[in-house]
Structure formats: C-alpha cells, structure tokens
Amino acid sequence: MSLWNPRKPLNQPPAFGRVRAPDATPAYDRAKVIHQAAQFERITQTRKYGIRHEVK
C-alpha cells in the first residue's frame, strides 16, 4: 500500500519548479569584466615569475 495515489494530480502552482534566469544588470557585467581582468593578470604573473604574486 502506497501513501500517495500516482494517478491523483499534484496540487502545485503552474510555475512550480521553473527557475528564472537572473537579469543581467550593468553592475553584474562590469563585475564580470573586472574579475576576468584580474584572472588574466594572475595568469600572466604566474607565467612571468613562476609563482603567484599578489595582484594590485
């Protein structure tokens, strides 16, 4: 005996389970560019000096 009849529909709102994509804001885009620039600078310093240095 099961606890739930599989033929009985679930009572969920129509949008249940859907994930909304976050809105891309200018601040988010700007932060993404800044983060990528910092990553690139870390990689270039690693190649130049062989170890990771603090990015200023």
C-alpha positions in Angstrom: 0.0 0.0 0.0 1.5 3.4 -1.0 0.9 6.6 0.7 0.1 8.6 -2.5 -2.0 7.6 -5.4 0.1 8.2 -8.5 -3.0 8.9 -10.6 -4.0 11.8 -8.4 -2.6 15.1 -9.7 -0.4 17.1 -7.5 -1.6 20.4 -6.3 1.2 22.7 -7.3 1.1 26.2 -8.8 1.6 26.4 -12.6 5.2 27.8 -12.3 6.4 25.4 -9.7 9.8 24.1 -10.4 10.7 26.6 -13.0 13.9 28.5 -12.4 14.1 32.1 -13.6 17.3 33.3 -15.1 18.8 36.3 -13.2 18.5 39.6 -15.1 21.9 40.7 -16.4 22.5 44.1 -14.9 25.2 46.6 -15.9 26.8 46.1 -12.5 27.0 42.4 -13.0 28.5 42.8 -16.4 31.1 45.3 -15.1 32.0 42.9 -12.2 32.4 40.1 -14.6 34.8 42.1 -16.8 36.8 43.2 -13.7 37.0 39.6 -12.5 38.2 38.3 -15.9 40.9 41.0 -16.0 42.2 40.0 -12.5 42.3 36.4 -13.6 44.2 37.3 -16.7 46.7 39.3 -14.7 47.3 36.5 -12.3 47.9 34.1 -15.2 50.4 36.5 -16.8 52.3 37.0 -13.5 52.4 33.2 -12.9 53.9 32.7 -16.4 56.4 35.6 -15.9 57.6 34.8 -12.3 56.7 31.1 -12.0 54.8 31.7 -8.8 51.6 33.6 -7.9 52.1 37.1 -6.7 49.6 39.5 -5.2 47.7 41.4 -7.9 47.5 45.1 -7.0 
